[in-house]
């Protein structure tokens, strides 16, 4: 445990050192933690490789060492894995270990807890044990809805509600007829209902007895005829004599009489000539 930045408390360093030594005795693999204040402009990869070559951690014949490098001011972390452990901890797994175990706790400034969780995950990977994915302390499981999502849903439902109310109002206005008079559609519906009633009405006592609708139609026609006759017998609007009858009505019989007299005269002349 090498804390060159003074990031951890003495008790935390001692607890981590004893834990790492215990795991090294149990597995034979060596994990070393190195904490620096800054890279001082140097490349992270170059620095970690040079440090691994200088320290040569792990068993020489197996090259089974891992260095966990932390740069506080640069907010950078890297796992430098020996060749003997690369099949077990490839680069993609090393990145996932840092992202899932160390980074969340470092964001909460719980540096000792983050380093401990990362080293436990490294040894779990080496021994083939499942890595415990427990949420960091101080963070509960998110059960609520994101405020932005809730606001968006509320806005969508509001727009839909306004659109539905507007459609209902327009439909009610189209169904109103001014003055209380029924329109063409209502008249057609009334005629259809009358026809259906006539078809459903029972027949009369006799075979030729008309239905109630037929009797009403006949009575209506008779009423119109009588009314028309009365109108023809009335004087024109404004009073006065309607005038003499047309001459064509008297000229017809006179013309026929003249034709018969002429025909008789012709027959008489033919008889005298004979």
Secondary structure, DSSP 8 states (H G I E B T S, - for coil): -EESS--S-HHHHHHHHHHHHHHHHHHS-EEEEEEES--TT--HHHHHHHHHHHH--S-TTT--EEEEEEETTTTEEEEEE-GGGTTTS-HHHHHHHIIIIIHHHHHTT-HHHHHHHHHHHHHHHHHT--------TT-----S--HHHHHHHHHHHHHHHHHHHHHHHHHHHHT--GGG---HHHHHHHHHHHHHHHHHS---SSTT---HHHHHHHHHHHHHHHHHHHHHHS--TT-S------THHHHHHHHHHHHHHHHHHHHHHHHHH-
